[in-house]
Amino acid sequence: MGAQEKSQANSNSMQRVKVYRLNDDGKWDDQGTGHVTVDYLERSEDLGLYVIDEEDNETLLLHRITPDDIYRKQEDTIISWRDPEFSTELALSFQETSGCSFIWDQICNVQRNLQFSTLNSETFHSMNSELRELPAVELSTLPLILKTVSESGIADQMRLTELILNDLDFFQKLMDVFRICEDLENIDGLHMIFKIVRGIILFNSPQIFEKIFGDELIMDVIGSLEYDPEISRVQHHRGFLKEHVVFKEAIPIKDPHVLSKIHQTYRVGYLKDVVLARVLDEATVANLNSIIHANNAVVVSLLKDDNTFIQELFARLRSPTTSAESKKNLVYFLHEFCSLSKSMQMVQQLRLFRDLMNEGIFDIIADILQSQDKKLVLTGTDILILFLNQDPNLLRSYVVRQEGIPLLGLSVKGMITDFGEDMHCQFLEILRSLLDSYTLSGAQALLLIIHNSFFYAAVMFGH
């Protein structure tokens, strides 16, 4: 098979579909299998979906794409809609997820062009030239606001974004209307506000994100996204978020700016991964990830510069009066803190890890590795590997000193203890990294220490 034939075969495979039609009994009838394309309808400037039967090349389905919000993408391989011409539900089930995404994107592009044309041909067309201000934000104007947001092309979105940013009270007023609709159990209003907020988020404006993700608005914004008209049951995102906070404050955090960034990061991540996971495009996800990344860097940087914070954390980890449960939370916090340092610049990361080493983090990890809690031991080895990935010499310089031998002995002990396969891999990785790229004399010295550590482990731990 030639390259062109292979390309054609792959293209056909990507867009191979089964056509289903909902019958009067509420069951889906299989109409046949074919290949779907988006193309111009005969003797028309309109675009439609064509499905050509793979066996006899007859037309299985011909559907004129409409600008109306009738299409649904389900489970990554199904596109369905209620066909206005035949008054029946139709569905395309794709063989490949990539084919489904390709056709879905084409449908969305056609719809955007149709909406843009419609806006320019109706009395409402004037967003580019005549829309000088946003409609007043009231319950009665929600349909107009929704139309303004949903029927906007790229240029219109830029103008709308500008108007929204210039109206300092737009989001506050919209959230006031949201609370009224919620108090009145006005489901139609709540559904419209959901679509308005979702549409504005999809404008993907960093300046708008800065406004709606602030402490004053973010919980109401997430609350408004609980009322998805495509989901039969109301979601309970706010209730979940109020019970779950990243960094469970094993050590009290006094800086309100740090607390604000921590809460915002968790909420933005939840919005991205849960609330709007089905609808966000790659560009919007990338911008939300940038917010999370920047926040993590700020949090770690501010906590790192607070000397009393790190000292108090380590003092509690060392204290014999700290309860087992508190110590466990402190260890998890320390691991999270070290992990988030990856958001910082490399020079700052290295400085942080050196500071933690000087504060005695390796002594603390040696204590962690003696725990009977396997999950806690695994967390300790994770922290060591973070250090090794950052700069192996930090740990190497520690274990070759007298005070470092217990930690090395515990690493060797981990290799001969029935911890399970994952843990053995961790200990092996630690020992391998310590030996890697060493000079011959250095390697020999380290091997001698390991040899001595076997005796240390045998004496101290009864092996």
SULSUL-V209438 format. One line per field, one symbol per residue. ss: DSSP state (A for helix, B for strand, O for the rest). A space follows every 10 residues. Layout:
ss->???
This chain:
ss->OOAAAAAAAA AAAAOBBBBB BBOOOOOBBB BBBBBBBBBB OOOOOOBBBB BBBOOOOOBB BBBBOOOOOO BBBBOOOBBB BBBOOOOBBB BBBBOOAAAA AAAAAAAAAA AAAAAAAAAA AOAAAOOOOO OOOOOOOOAA AAAAAAAAAA OOOAAAAAAA AAAAAAOOOA AAAAAAAAAA AAAAOOAAAA AAAAAAAAAA AOOOOAAAAA AAOOOOOAAA AAAAOOOOOO OOOOOOAAAA AAAOOOOOOO OOOOOAAAAA AAAAAAAAAA AAAAAOOOOO OAAAAAAAAA AAAAAAAAAA AAAAAOAAAA AAAAAAAAOO OOOAAAAAAA AAAAAAAAAA AAAOOAAAAA AAAAAAAAOO AAAAAAAAOO OOOAAAAAAA AAAAAAAAAA AAAAAAAAAO OAAAAAAAAA AAAAAOOOOO AAAAAAAAAA AAAAAOOOOA AAAAAAAAAA AAAAAAAAAA AOO
